[in-house]
Amino acid sequence: MDTLDIWILVLVGIVLLCQSSWLFIDARSHSRYPWLWGLWGLIQAPTPLIVYWLVVRIDWSKRKRERE
Amino acid sequence: MSRRSGKSILNNCKEDRQIPSHEQQGISDEQEREALFQSLAEEPLNQWDHSIAPDIPSLESISQMISSHKEVVRSRLWRDLLLLWGIGSFIITGLMFVLYSSLQVFLFVQLGTLGAAGLILLRASFRKEGRRKWTH
């Protein structure tokens, strides 16, 4: 494992921690499962962000009403 | 929403209009009745007003309550964040070991996490909305 691999791992770790922290803090205000989002954000990226945006942040019923 | 006191109910605003003479007798009778009612009922109505008036907290006490609750929420957030970062460091380190030891296991873990998260969210979407804590 060379220096570049180590730097990549460190960068990935930082990105995962930042993603997880942001998801956790935002989910405390908008969702009932902040720990779910926080832990998921530690394991994968950027799937939890995309799913969070689609499931929690977008109000599909409001969009449907606006279209009607 | 302002609550009208008993006294204010008696003091209705009259419309600004020209009053015909045949109505003036009625108005003076009404004024007499009003004055009599006020003399009889003013004191008990004031007492009743004071007895049912709620304790209105001062602005300082409300500000103090909000700032102390914000402090509690902030300390709880930092505690949860430190716990998340501690757990996160273990998870990330473990994932990196798994990635370098076996790519298949790593992919299995990733797919398993995706499936588990999907199942939890699907199950949660069918449950009724519950009461949420004030977290912000």
N, CA and C atoms of all chains as a GROMACS GRO file, in nm:
protein
  612
    1MET      N    1   0.086  -0.119   0.000
    1MET     CA    2   0.000   0.000   0.000
    1MET      C    3   0.089   0.124   0.000
    2ASP      N    4   0.082   0.204  -0.108
    2ASP     CA    5   0.173   0.319  -0.117
    2ASP      C    6   0.108   0.444  -0.058
    3THR      N    7   0.182   0.555  -0.067
    3THR     CA    8   0.137   0.681  -0.006
    3THR      C    9   0.006   0.729  -0.066
    4LEU      N   10  -0.007   0.712  -0.198
    4LEU     CA   11  -0.129   0.760  -0.266
    4LEU      C   12  -0.251   0.686  -0.214
    5ASP      N   13  -0.238   0.555  -0.194
    5ASP     CA   14  -0.349   0.477  -0.141
    5ASP      C   15  -0.390   0.528  -0.003
    6ILE      N   16  -0.288   0.556   0.077
    6ILE     CA   17  -0.317   0.605   0.213
    6ILE      C   18  -0.390   0.738   0.208
    7TRP      N   19  -0.344   0.829   0.119
    7TRP     CA   20  -0.409   0.958   0.107
    7TRP      C   21  -0.553   0.944   0.058
    8ILE      N   22  -0.573   0.852  -0.035
    8ILE     CA   23  -0.709   0.827  -0.086
    8ILE      C   24  -0.799   0.775   0.026
    9LEU      N   25  -0.743   0.684   0.105
    9LEU     CA   26  -0.822   0.629   0.216
    9LEU      C   27  -0.859   0.738   0.317
   10VAL      N   28  -0.762   0.824   0.346
   10VAL     CA   29  -0.787   0.933   0.442
   10VAL      C   30  -0.895   1.026   0.387
   11LEU      N   31  -0.882   1.056   0.257
   11LEU     CA   32  -0.981   1.145   0.195
   11LEU      C   33  -1.120   1.082   0.197
   12VAL      N   34  -1.125   0.954   0.164
   12VAL     CA   35  -1.256   0.884   0.165
   12VAL      C   36  -1.314   0.884   0.307
   13GLY      N   37  -1.228   0.860   0.405
   13GLY     CA   38  -1.274   0.862   0.544
   13GLY      C   39  -1.330   0.997   0.584
   14ILE      N   40  -1.262   1.105   0.544
   14ILE     CA   41  -1.309   1.241   0.575
   14ILE      C   42  -1.443   1.268   0.507
   15VAL      N   43  -1.453   1.226   0.380
   15VAL     CA   44  -1.578   1.248   0.306
   15VAL      C   45  -1.693   1.173   0.373
   16LEU      N   46  -1.666   1.050   0.413
   16LEU     CA   47  -1.772   0.970   0.478
   16LEU      C   48  -1.813   1.032   0.612
   17LEU      N   49  -1.717   1.079   0.688
   17LEU     CA   50  -1.749   1.141   0.817
   17LEU      C   51  -1.830   1.269   0.797
   18CYS      N   52  -1.790   1.349   0.699
   18CYS     CA   53  -1.863   1.474   0.672
   18CYS      C   54  -2.005   1.444   0.626
   19GLN      N   55  -2.017   1.347   0.536
   19GLN     CA   56  -2.149   1.310   0.486
   19GLN      C   57  -2.237   1.262   0.601
   20SER      N   58  -2.180   1.175   0.681
   20SER     CA   59  -2.255   1.119   0.793
   20SER      C   60  -2.297   1.228   0.891
   21SER      N   61  -2.207   1.320   0.921
   21SER     CA   62  -2.238   1.427   1.016
   21SER      C   63  -2.348   1.515   0.961
   22TRP      N   64  -2.338   1.552   0.835
   22TRP     CA   65  -2.441   1.636   0.776
   22TRP      C   66  -2.576   1.566   0.775
   23LEU      N   67  -2.576   1.440   0.736
   23LEU     CA   68  -2.703   1.364   0.734
   23LEU      C   69  -2.762   1.355   0.874
   24PHE      N   70  -2.678   1.328   0.972
   24PHE     CA   71  -2.725   1.314   1.109
   24PHE      C   72  -2.787   1.445   1.160
   25ILE      N   73  -2.716   1.556   1.137
   25ILE     CA   74  -2.764   1.686   1.187
   25ILE      C   75  -2.893   1.726   1.115
   26ASP      N   76  -2.896   1.706   0.984
   26ASP     CA   77  -3.017   1.746   0.910
   26ASP      C   78  -3.134   1.654   0.942
   27ALA      N   79  -3.105   1.526   0.961
   27ALA     CA   80  -3.213   1.430   0.988
   27ALA      C   81  -3.274   1.454   1.126
   28ARG      N   82  -3.202   1.516   1.218
   28ARG     CA   83  -3.259   1.546   1.348
   28ARG      C   84  -3.375   1.645   1.335
   29SER      N   85  -3.369   1.730   1.231
   29SER     CA   86  -3.475   1.829   1.211
   29SER      C   87  -3.585   1.779   1.118
   30HIS      N   88  -3.554   1.683   1.031
   30HIS     CA   89  -3.649   1.648   0.926
   30HIS      C   90  -3.692   1.503   0.926
   31SER      N   91  -3.633   1.420   1.006
   31SER     CA   92  -3.664   1.278   0.997
   31SER      C   93  -3.672   1.218   1.137
   32ARG      N   94  -3.736   1.100   1.145
   32ARG     CA   95  -3.745   1.032   1.274
   32ARG      C   96  -3.627   0.940   1.299
   33TYR      N   97  -3.540   0.923   1.197
   33TYR     CA   98  -3.432   0.825   1.209
   33TYR      C   99  -3.295   0.888   1.180
   34PRO      N  100  -3.252   0.983   1.263
   34PRO     CA  101  -3.122   1.045   1.236
   34PRO      C  102  -3.006   0.947   1.246
   35TRP      N  103  -3.017   0.850   1.340
   35TRP     CA  104  -2.907   0.754   1.355
   35TRP      C  105  -2.897   0.662   1.233
   36LEU      N  106  -3.011   0.628   1.174
   36LEU     CA  107  -3.009   0.545   1.053
   36LEU      C  108  -2.932   0.617   0.942
   37TRP      N  109  -2.966   0.744   0.922
   37TRP     CA  110  -2.901   0.820   0.815
   37TRP      C  111  -2.753   0.842   0.846
   38GLY      N  112  -2.724   0.869   0.972
   38GLY     CA  113  -2.585   0.892   1.010
   38GLY      C  114  -2.499   0.768   0.991
   39LEU      N  115  -2.550   0.654   1.032
   39LEU     CA  116  -2.472   0.530   1.020
   39LEU      C  117  -2.461   0.488   0.874
   40TRP      N  118  -2.569   0.504   0.800
   40TRP     CA  119  -2.563   0.470   0.657
   40TRP      C  120  -2.463   0.559   0.584
   41GLY      N  121  -2.460   0.686   0.625
   41GLY     CA  122  -2.366   0.778   0.562
   41GLY      C  123  -2.220   0.745   0.589
   42LEU      N  124  -2.195   0.662   0.691
   42LEU     CA  125  -2.057   0.621   0.720
   42LEU      C  126  -2.011   0.509   0.630
   43ILE      N  127  -2.108   0.436   0.574
   43ILE     CA  128  -2.073   0.315   0.501
   43ILE      C  129  -2.071   0.337   0.350
   44GLN      N  130  -2.162   0.420   0.300
   44GLN     CA  131  -2.169   0.440   0.155
   44GLN      C  132  -2.173   0.588   0.123
   45ALA      N  133  -2.141   0.618  -0.002
   45ALA     CA  134  -2.151   0.755  -0.053
   45ALA      C  135  -2.157   0.746  -0.206
   46PRO      N  136  -2.237   0.825  -0.274
   46PRO     CA  137  -2.332   0.924  -0.221
   46PRO      C  138  -2.476   0.874  -0.215
   47THR      N  139  -2.495   0.739  -0.215
   47THR     CA  140  -2.631   0.683  -0.216
   47THR      C  141  -2.717   0.735  -0.100
   48PRO      N  142  -2.665   0.738   0.025
   48PRO     CA  143  -2.750   0.788   0.134
   48PRO      C  144  -2.795   0.932   0.113
   49LEU      N  145  -2.709   1.015   0.056
   49LEU     CA  146  -2.747   1.154   0.030
   49LEU      C  147  -2.861   1.162  -0.070
   50ILE      N  148  -2.850   1.084  -0.176
   50ILE     CA  149  -2.951   1.087  -0.283
   50ILE      C  150  -3.084   1.035  -0.226
   51VAL      N  151  -3.077   0.922  -0.157
   51VAL     CA  152  -3.200   0.863  -0.102
   51VAL      C  153  -3.261   0.957   0.002
   52TYR      N  154  -3.177   1.020   0.085
   52TYR     CA  155  -3.226   1.114   0.186
   52TYR      C  156  -3.300   1.230   0.121
   53TRP      N  157  -3.242   1.281   0.015
   53TRP     CA  158  -3.305   1.392  -0.056
   53TRP      C  159  -3.440   1.349  -0.114
   54LEU      N  160  -3.443   1.228  -0.171
   54LEU     CA  161  -3.567   1.182  -0.233
   54LEU      C  162  -3.674   1.145  -0.129
   55VAL      N  163  -3.631   1.084  -0.020
   55VAL     CA  164  -3.728   1.030   0.075
   55VAL      C  165  -3.770   1.136   0.178
   56VAL      N  166  -3.673   1.214   0.226
   56VAL     CA  167  -3.702   1.303   0.339
   56VAL      C  168  -3.728   1.447   0.296
   57ARG      N  169  -3.645   1.498   0.211
   57ARG     CA  170  -3.650   1.641   0.183
   57ARG      C  171  -3.753   1.680   0.079
   58ILE      N  172  -3.778   1.592  -0.018
   58ILE     CA  173  -3.876   1.628  -0.121
   58ILE      C  174  -4.015   1.592  -0.068
   59ASP      N  175  -4.107   1.688  -0.082
   59ASP     CA  176  -4.245   1.664  -0.041
   59ASP      C  177  -4.322   1.625  -0.167
   60TRP      N  178  -4.334   1.496  -0.191
   60TRP     CA  179  -4.396   1.449  -0.315
   60TRP      C  180  -4.545   1.485  -0.322
   61SER      N  181  -4.612   1.485  -0.207
   61SER     CA  182  -4.755   1.517  -0.208
   61SER      C  183  -4.777   1.663  -0.247
   62LYS      N  184  -4.687   1.751  -0.203
   62LYS     CA  185  -4.698   1.892  -0.239
   62LYS      C  186  -4.674   1.909  -0.389
   63ARG      N  187  -4.575   1.836  -0.442
   63ARG     CA  188  -4.547   1.845  -0.585
   63ARG      C  189  -4.665   1.796  -0.665
   64LYS      N  190  -4.728   1.689  -0.617
   64LYS     CA  191  -4.844   1.634  -0.687
   64LYS      C  192  -4.958   1.735  -0.685
   65ARG      N  193  -4.977   1.804  -0.572
   65ARG     CA  194  -5.084   1.904  -0.563
   65ARG      C  195  -5.056   2.021  -0.656
   66GLU      N  196  -4.929   2.061  -0.666
   66GLU     CA  197  -4.893   2.174  -0.753
   66GLU      C  198  -4.919   2.139  -0.899
   67ARG      N  199  -4.891   2.013  -0.934
   67ARG     CA  200  -4.915   1.972  -1.074
   67ARG      C  201  -5.064   1.970  -1.104
   68GLU      N  202  -5.145   1.931  -1.003
   68GLU     CA  203  -5.290   1.926  -1.026
   68GLU      C  204  -5.347   2.069  -1.022
   69MET      N  205  -5.391   3.639   2.046
   69MET     CA  206  -5.536   3.667   2.047
   69MET      C  207  -5.570   3.741   2.175
   70SER      N  208  -5.634   3.863   2.167
   70SER     CA  209  -5.662   3.942   2.286
   70SER      C  210  -5.792   3.896   2.348
   71ARG      N  211  -5.796   3.895   2.480
   71ARG     CA  212  -5.916   3.853   2.549
   71ARG      C  213  -5.987   3.977   2.596
   72ARG      N  214  -6.115   3.982   2.564
   72ARG     CA  215  -6.191   4.100   2.601
   72ARG      C  216  -6.232   4.087   2.746
   73SER      N  217  -6.212   4.195   2.825
   73SER     CA  218  -6.251   4.191   2.965
   73SER      C  219  -6.399   4.223   2.974
   74GLY      N  220  -6.452   4.196   3.096
   74GLY     CA  221  -6.593   4.224   3.117
   74GLY      C  222  -6.625   4.371   3.100
   75LYS      N  223  -6.526   4.452   3.141
   75LYS     CA  224  -6.549   4.596   3.131
   75LYS      C  225  -6.553   4.639   2.985
   76SER      N  226  -6.467   4.581   2.904
   76SER     CA  227  -6.461   4.624   2.764
   76SER      C  228  -6.585   4.580   2.689
   77ILE      N  229  -6.648   4.470   2.736
   77ILE     CA  230  -6.771   4.427   2.669
   77ILE      C  231  -6.877   4.535   2.683
   78LEU      N  232  -6.876   4.602   2.800
   78LEU     CA  233  -6.974   4.707   2.822
   78LEU      C  234  -6.948   4.828   2.736
   79ASN      N  235  -6.822   4.856   2.710
   79ASN     CA  236  -6.787   4.977   2.636
   79ASN      C  237  -6.779   4.948   2.487
   80ASN      N  238  -6.895   4.930   2.423
   80ASN     CA  239  -6.898   4.906   2.278
   80ASN      C  240  -6.885   5.038   2.206
   81CYS      N  241  -6.818   5.032   2.093
   81CYS     CA  242  -6.802   5.153   2.012
   81CYS      C  243  -6.931   5.181   1.939
   82LYS      N  244  -6.972   5.302   1.942
   82LYS     CA  245  -7.094   5.340   1.869
   82LYS      C  246  -7.055   5.386   1.730
   83GLU      N  247  -7.144   5.360   1.635
   83GLU     CA  248  -7.117   5.400   1.498
   83GLU      C  249  -7.128   5.551   1.488
   84ASP      N  250  -7.043   5.604   1.400
   84ASP     CA  251  -7.042   5.749   1.383
   84ASP      C  252  -7.150   5.784   1.282
   85ARG      N  253  -7.270   5.818   1.328
   85ARG     CA  254  -7.377   5.855   1.237
   85ARG      C  255  -7.467   5.958   1.302
   86GLN      N  256  -7.546   6.021   1.223
   86GLN     CA  257  -7.645   6.118   1.274
   86GLN      C  258  -7.762   6.043   1.334
   87ILE      N  259  -7.795   6.077   1.459
   87ILE     CA  260  -7.902   6.005   1.530
   87ILE      C  261  -8.031   6.086   1.521
   88PRO      N  262  -8.139   6.026   1.466
   88PRO     CA  263  -8.268   6.099   1.460
   88PRO      C  264  -8.323   6.123   1.599
   89SER      N  265  -8.410   6.224   1.612
   89SER     CA  266  -8.457   6.265   1.744
   89SER      C  267  -8.539   6.154   1.811
   90HIS      N  268  -8.616   6.076   1.730
   90HIS     CA  269  -8.699   5.973   1.792
   90HIS      C  270  -8.614   5.859   1.848
   91GLU      N  271  -8.493   5.852   1.805
   91GLU     CA  272  -8.404   5.749   1.860
   91GLU      C  273  -8.328   5.799   1.981
   92GLN      N  274  -8.323   5.934   1.997
   92GLN     CA  275  -8.241   5.989   2.106
   92GLN      C  276  -8.298   5.950   2.242
   93GLN      N  277  -8.433   5.939   2.253
   93GLN     CA  278  -8.494   5.899   2.380
   93GLN      C  279  -8.452   5.757   2.415
   94GLY      N  280  -8.452   5.672   2.310
   94GLY     CA  281  -8.412   5.532   2.332
   94GLY      C  282  -8.266   5.523   2.374
   95ILE      N  283  -8.185   5.605   2.311
   95ILE     CA  284  -8.042   5.603   2.342
   95ILE      C  285  -8.018   5.650   2.485
   96SER      N  286  -8.091   5.753   2.530
   96SER     CA  287  -8.068   5.802   2.666
   96SER      C  288  -8.116   5.695   2.766
   97ASP      N  289  -8.224   5.622   2.734
   97ASP     CA  290  -8.268   5.512   2.821
   97ASP      C  291  -8.160   5.405   2.826
   98GLU      N  292  -8.105   5.380   2.709
   98GLU     CA  293  -8.002   5.277   2.702
   98GLU      C  294  -7.879   5.319   2.781
   99GLN      N  295  -7.846   5.446   2.771
   99GLN     CA  296  -7.731   5.496   2.847
   99GLN      C  297  -7.755   5.486   2.996
  100GLU      N  298  -7.881   5.516   3.037
  100GLU     CA  299  -7.915   5.504   3.180
  100GLU      C  300  -7.902   5.360   3.227
  101ARG      N  301  -7.952   5.267   3.141
  101ARG     CA  302  -7.945   5.125   3.178
  101ARG      C  303  -7.799   5.080   3.185
  102GLU      N  304  -7.722   5.133   3.090
  102GLU     CA  305  -7.580   5.096   3.086
  102GLU      C  306  -7.508   5.146   3.210
  103ALA      N  307  -7.538   5.270   3.248
  103ALA     CA  308  -7.475   5.329   3.366
  103ALA      C  309  -7.516   5.252   3.492
  104LEU      N  310  -7.644   5.212   3.498
  104LEU     CA  311  -7.691   5.136   3.614
  104LEU      C  312  -7.622   5.000   3.620
  105PHE      N  313  -7.613   4.936   3.502
  105PHE     CA  314  -7.548   4.804   3.495
  105PHE      C  315  -7.402   4.815   3.535
  106GLN      N  316  -7.338   4.920   3.487
  106GLN     CA  317  -7.197   4.940   3.522
  106GLN      C  318  -7.179   4.962   3.672
  107SER      N  319  -7.268   5.041   3.731
  107SER     CA  320  -7.254   5.068   3.873
  107SER      C  321  -7.275   4.940   3.955
  108LEU      N  322  -7.367   4.852   3.905
  108LEU     CA  323  -7.395   4.729   3.979
  108LEU      C  324  -7.291   4.620   3.954
  109ALA      N  325  -7.252   4.611   3.826
  109ALA     CA  326  -7.173   4.493   3.786
  109ALA      C  327  -7.025   4.519   3.765
  110GLU      N  328  -6.985   4.648   3.770
  110GLU     CA  329  -6.845   4.677   3.734
  110GLU      C  330  -6.747   4.608   3.828
  111GLU      N  331  -6.773   4.623   3.957
  111GLU     CA  332  -6.681   4.567   4.056
  111GLU      C  333  -6.673   4.414   4.048
  112PRO      N  334  -6.789   4.345   4.047
  112PRO     CA  335  -6.781   4.198   4.035
  112PRO      C  336  -6.717   4.153   3.904
  113LEU      N  337  -6.744   4.226   3.797
  113LEU     CA  338  -6.685   4.189   3.668
  113LEU      C  339  -6.533   4.205   3.671
  114ASN      N  340  -6.487   4.314   3.732
  114ASN     CA  341  -6.342   4.333   3.744
  114ASN      C  342  -6.279   4.222   3.827
  115GLN      N  343  -6.346   4.186   3.936
  115GLN     CA  344  -6.294   4.077   4.020
  115GLN      C  345  -6.289   3.946   3.943
  116TRP      N  346  -6.395   3.923   3.867
  116TRP     CA  347  -6.400   3.799   3.786
  116TRP      C  348  -6.289   3.800   3.681
  117ASP      N  349  -6.268   3.916   3.618
  117ASP     CA  350  -6.160   3.930   3.519
  117ASP      C  351  -6.026   3.892   3.579
  118HIS      N  352  -5.999   3.948   3.697
  118HIS     CA  353  -5.868   3.922   3.760
  118HIS      C  354  -5.855   3.775   3.803
  119SER      N  355  -5.968   3.715   3.842
  119SER     CA  356  -5.961   3.576   3.888
  119SER      C  357  -5.935   3.480   3.774
  120ILE      N  358  -5.987   3.513   3.653
  120ILE     CA  359  -5.968   3.419   3.542
  120ILE      C  360  -5.850   3.456   3.452
  121ALA      N  361  -5.787   3.571   3.481
  121ALA     CA  362  -5.674   3.613   3.395
  121ALA      C  363  -5.558   3.516   3.413
  122PRO      N  364  -5.502   3.464   3.303
  122PRO     CA  365  -5.388   3.372   3.317
  122PRO      C  366  -5.261   3.448   3.352
  123ASP      N  367  -5.167   3.375   3.412
  123ASP     CA  368  -5.036   3.436   3.441
  123ASP      C  369  -4.958   3.449   3.311
  124ILE      N  370  -4.940   3.571   3.269
  124ILE     CA  371  -4.865   3.593   3.144
  124ILE      C  372  -4.718   3.604   3.180
  125PRO      N  373  -4.635   3.511   3.129
  125PRO     CA  374  -4.493   3.518   3.165
  125PRO      C  375  -4.426   3.640   3.100
  126SER      N  376  -4.324   3.684   3.162
  126SER     CA  377  -4.254   3.801   3.110
  126SER      C  378  -4.167   3.760   2.991
  127LEU      N  379  -4.125   3.861   2.916
  127LEU     CA  380  -4.040   3.834   2.799
  127LEU      C  381  -3.908   3.772   2.841
  128GLU      N  382  -3.856   3.820   2.955
  128GLU     CA  383  -3.727   3.769   3.003
  128GLU      C  384  -3.736   3.621   3.038
  129SER      N  385  -3.845   3.582   3.102
  129SER     CA  386  -3.858   3.442   3.142
  129SER      C  387  -3.871   3.352   3.020
  130ILE      N  388  -3.944   3.397   2.919
  130ILE     CA  389  -3.958   3.318   2.796
  130ILE      C  390  -3.824   3.308   2.723
  131SER      N  391  -3.750   3.421   2.717
  131SER     CA  392  -3.618   3.420   2.653
  131SER      C  393  -3.524   3.327   2.727
  132GLN      N  394  -3.532   3.331   2.861
  132GLN     CA  395  -3.447   3.245   2.943
  132GLN      C  396  -3.480   3.098   2.919
  133MET      N  397  -3.610   3.068   2.909
  133MET     CA  398  -3.652   2.929   2.885
  133MET      C  399  -3.602   2.881   2.750
  134ILE      N  400  -3.613   2.966   2.648
  134ILE     CA  401  -3.570   2.928   2.513
  134ILE      C  402  -3.419   2.909   2.509
  135SER      N  403  -3.344   3.001   2.570
  135SER     CA  404  -3.198   2.990   2.564
  135SER      C  405  -3.149   2.869   2.643
  136SER      N  406  -3.213   2.839   2.755
  136SER     CA  407  -3.170   2.721   2.832
  136SER      C  408  -3.202   2.593   2.756
  137HIS      N  409  -3.318   2.591   2.688
  137HIS     CA  410  -3.352   2.472   2.610
  137HIS      C  411  -3.257   2.456   2.490
  138LYS      N  412  -3.221   2.570   2.428
  138LYS     CA  413  -3.126   2.565   2.316
  138LYS      C  414  -2.992   2.509   2.363
  139GLU      N  415  -2.953   2.548   2.484
  139GLU     CA  416  -2.827   2.500   2.540
  139GLU      C  417  -2.832   2.348   2.560
  140VAL      N  418  -2.944   2.300   2.612
  140VAL     CA  419  -2.962   2.156   2.633
  140VAL      C  420  -2.956   2.082   2.500
  141VAL      N  421  -3.025   2.135   2.399
  141VAL     CA  422  -3.028   2.071   2.267
  141VAL      C  423  -2.889   2.071   2.205
  142ARG      N  424  -2.816   2.183   2.223
  142ARG     CA  425  -2.680   2.193   2.166
  142ARG      C  426  -2.586   2.092   2.232
  143SER      N  427  -2.594   2.078   2.363
  143SER     CA  428  -2.505   1.984   2.432
  143SER      C  429  -2.541   1.840   2.394
  144ARG      N  430  -2.673   1.815   2.377
  144ARG     CA  431  -2.716   1.681   2.335
  144ARG      C  432  -2.667   1.651   2.194
  145LEU      N  433  -2.668   1.752   2.105
  145LEU     CA  434  -2.618   1.735   1.967
  145LEU      C  435  -2.470   1.702   1.968
  146TRP      N  436  -2.390   1.776   2.048
  146TRP     CA  437  -2.246   1.749   2.053
  146TRP      C  438  -2.218   1.610   2.108
  147ARG      N  439  -2.294   1.570   2.210
  147ARG     CA  440  -2.277   1.436   2.266
  147ARG      C  441  -2.306   1.331   2.159
  148ASP      N  442  -2.415   1.347   2.085
  148ASP     CA  443  -2.451   1.252   1.980
  148ASP      C  444  -2.349   1.252   1.867
  149LEU      N  445  -2.299   1.371   1.831
  149LEU     CA  446  -2.200   1.380   1.723
  149LEU      C  447  -2.070   1.311   1.762
  150LEU      N  448  -2.025   1.331   1.886
  150LEU     CA  449  -1.902   1.266   1.931
  150LEU      C  450  -1.919   1.114   1.930
  151LEU      N  451  -2.037   1.069   1.972
  151LEU     CA  452  -2.066   0.924   1.968
  151LEU      C  453  -2.066   0.874   1.825
  152LEU      N  454  -2.126   0.951   1.734
  152LEU     CA  455  -2.130   0.912   1.593
  152LEU      C  456  -1.990   0.905   1.535
  153TRP      N  457  -1.906   1.003   1.567
  153TRP     CA  458  -1.768   1.004   1.514
  153TRP      C  459  -1.688   0.888   1.572
  154GLY      N  460  -1.710   0.856   1.698
  154GLY     CA  461  -1.642   0.742   1.758
  154GLY      C  462  -1.681   0.612   1.690
  155ILE      N  463  -1.814   0.591   1.673
  155ILE     CA  464  -1.862   0.471   1.604
  155ILE      C  465  -1.814   0.473   1.459
  156GLY      N  466  -1.817   0.593   1.398
  156GLY     CA  467  -1.778   0.607   1.259
  156GLY      C  468  -1.633   0.569   1.234
  157SER      N  469  -1.545   0.607   1.325
  157SER     CA  470  -1.403   0.572   1.307
  157SER      C  471  -1.385   0.420   1.309
  158PHE      N  472  -1.458   0.351   1.397
  158PHE     CA  473  -1.451   0.204   1.400
  158PHE      C  474  -1.504   0.144   1.270
  159ILE      N  475  -1.620   0.195   1.225
  159ILE     CA  476  -1.684   0.140   1.105
  159ILE      C  477  -1.596   0.162   0.983
  160ILE      N  478  -1.543   0.284   0.969
  160ILE     CA  479  -1.462   0.315   0.851
  160ILE      C  480  -1.333   0.234   0.852
  161THR      N  481  -1.272   0.223   0.968
  161THR     CA  482  -1.149   0.143   0.977
  161THR      C  483  -1.179  -0.003   0.943
  162GLY      N  484  -1.288  -0.056   0.996
  162GLY     CA  485  -1.326  -0.194   0.967
  162GLY      C  486  -1.354  -0.216   0.820
  163LEU      N  487  -1.424  -0.119   0.758
  163LEU     CA  488  -1.455  -0.130   0.615
  163LEU      C  489  -1.327  -0.131   0.531
  164MET      N  490  -1.231  -0.048   0.569
  164MET     CA  491  -1.106  -0.043   0.493
  164MET      C  492  -1.028  -0.174   0.507
  165PHE      N  493  -1.031  -0.233   0.625
  165PHE     CA  494  -0.966  -0.363   0.641
  165PHE      C  495  -1.035  -0.468   0.555
  166VAL      N  496  -1.168  -0.464   0.553
  166VAL     CA  497  -1.245  -0.560   0.473
  166VAL      C  498  -1.216  -0.540   0.325
  167LEU      N  499  -1.207  -0.414   0.282
  167LEU     CA  500  -1.181  -0.383   0.141
  167LEU      C  501  -1.047  -0.440   0.098
  168TYR      N  502  -0.946  -0.423   0.185
  168TYR     CA  503  -0.812  -0.470   0.147
  168TYR      C  504  -0.793  -0.620   0.166
  169SER      N  505  -0.880  -0.681   0.247
  169SER     CA  506  -0.865  -0.826   0.267
  169SER      C  507  -0.947  -0.904   0.164
  170SER      N  508  -1.072  -0.861   0.144
  170SER     CA  509  -1.156  -0.935   0.049
  170SER      C  510  -1.256  -0.839  -0.015
  171LEU      N  511  -1.244  -0.827  -0.147
  171LEU     CA  512  -1.333  -0.736  -0.220
  171LEU      C  513  -1.477  -0.788  -0.221
  172GLN      N  514  -1.491  -0.923  -0.227
  172GLN     CA  515  -1.627  -0.980  -0.232
  172GLN      C  516  -1.703  -0.952  -0.103
  173VAL      N  517  -1.634  -0.968   0.010
  173VAL     CA  518  -1.699  -0.940   0.139
  173VAL      C  519  -1.738  -0.793   0.147
  174PHE      N  520  -1.650  -0.708   0.099
  174PHE     CA  521  -1.678  -0.564   0.099
  174PHE      C  522  -1.803  -0.534   0.018
  175LEU      N  523  -1.812  -0.592  -0.102
  175LEU     CA  524  -1.930  -0.570  -0.186
  175LEU      C  525  -2.055  -0.627  -0.120
  176PHE      N  526  -2.040  -0.741  -0.054
  176PHE     CA  527  -2.152  -0.801   0.017
  176PHE      C  528  -2.201  -0.708   0.128
  177VAL      N  529  -2.106  -0.651   0.201
  177VAL     CA  530  -2.142  -0.556   0.309
  177VAL      C  531  -2.214  -0.434   0.252
  178GLN      N  532  -2.165  -0.384   0.142
  178GLN     CA  533  -2.226  -0.266   0.081
  178GLN      C  534  -2.369  -0.296   0.034
  179LEU      N  535  -2.385  -0.408  -0.034
  179LEU     CA  536  -2.519  -0.444  -0.083
  179LEU      C  537  -2.613  -0.476   0.034
  180GLY      N  538  -2.558  -0.542   0.134
  180GLY     CA  539  -2.640  -0.572   0.252
  180GLY      C  540  -2.686  -0.445   0.322
  181THR      N  541  -2.597  -0.347   0.332
  181THR     CA  542  -2.633  -0.219   0.394
  181THR      C  543  -2.742  -0.149   0.315
  182LEU      N  544  -2.726  -0.150   0.182
  182LEU     CA  545  -2.825  -0.087   0.095
  182LEU      C  546  -2.961  -0.153   0.113
  183GLY      N  547  -2.961  -0.287   0.114
  183GLY     CA  548  -3.087  -0.360   0.132
  183GLY      C  549  -3.150  -0.334   0.267
  184ALA      N  550  -3.068  -0.337   0.372
  184ALA     CA  551  -3.120  -0.315   0.508
  184ALA      C  552  -3.178  -0.176   0.522
  185ALA      N  553  -3.108  -0.076   0.470
  185ALA     CA  554  -3.158   0.061   0.478
  185ALA      C  555  -3.290   0.075   0.400
  186GLY      N  556  -3.296   0.012   0.285
  186GLY     CA  557  -3.419   0.016   0.206
  186GLY      C  558  -3.535  -0.047   0.279
  187LEU      N  559  -3.509  -0.161   0.343
  187LEU     CA  560  -3.616  -0.231   0.418
  187LEU      C  561  -3.665  -0.146   0.535
  188ILE      N  562  -3.571  -0.087   0.608
  188ILE     CA  563  -3.609  -0.005   0.723
  188ILE      C  564  -3.692   0.115   0.679
  189LEU      N  565  -3.651   0.178   0.570
  189LEU     CA  566  -3.725   0.295   0.523
  189LEU      C  567  -3.863   0.255   0.470
  190LEU      N  568  -3.868   0.139   0.405
  190LEU     CA  569  -3.998   0.091   0.354
  190LEU      C  570  -4.092   0.062   0.469
  191ARG      N  571  -4.039  -0.004   0.574
  191ARG     CA  572  -4.121  -0.035   0.691
  191ARG      C  573  -4.165   0.094   0.761
  192ALA      N  574  -4.074   0.188   0.766
  192ALA     CA  575  -4.106   0.315   0.833
  192ALA      C  576  -4.211   0.394   0.757
  193SER      N  577  -4.214   0.381   0.626
  193SER     CA  578  -4.310   0.458   0.547
  193SER      C  579  -4.452   0.410   0.569
  194PHE      N  580  -4.469   0.286   0.617
  194PHE     CA  581  -4.604   0.233   0.641
  194PHE      C  582  -4.653   0.262   0.781
  195ARG      N  583  -4.563   0.311   0.868
  195ARG     CA  584  -4.605   0.338   1.005
  195ARG      C  585  -4.665   0.477   1.013
  196LYS      N  586  -4.751   0.495   1.117
  196LYS     CA  587  -4.815   0.625   1.133
  196LYS      C  588  -4.714   0.724   1.186
  197GLU      N  589  -4.736   0.853   1.159
  197GLU     CA  590  -4.650   0.959   1.209
  197GLU      C  591  -4.662   0.966   1.360
  198GLY      N  592  -4.549   0.971   1.427
  198GLY     CA  593  -4.553   0.982   1.573
  198GLY      C  594  -4.513   1.122   1.616
  199ARG      N  595  -4.525   1.145   1.743
  199ARG     CA  596  -4.489   1.277   1.794
  199ARG      C  597  -4.336   1.287   1.797
  200ARG      N  598  -4.286   1.400   1.746
  200ARG     CA  599  -4.142   1.415   1.740
  200ARG      C  600  -4.094   1.506   1.852
  201LYS      N  601  -3.973   1.480   1.895
  201LYS     CA  602  -3.918   1.564   2.002
  201LYS      C  603  -3.870   1.695   1.940
  202TRP      N  604  -3.865   1.794   2.026
  202TRP     CA  605  -3.813   1.923   1.982
  202TRP      C  606  -3.661   1.912   1.983
  203THR      N  607  -3.605   1.899   1.865
  203THR     CA  608  -3.461   1.877   1.858
  203THR      C  609  -3.386   1.998   1.802
  204HIS      N  610  -3.457   2.106   1.771
  204HIS     CA  611  -3.387   2.223   1.718
  204HIS      C  612  -3.452   2.352   1.766
   0.00000   0.00000   0.00000
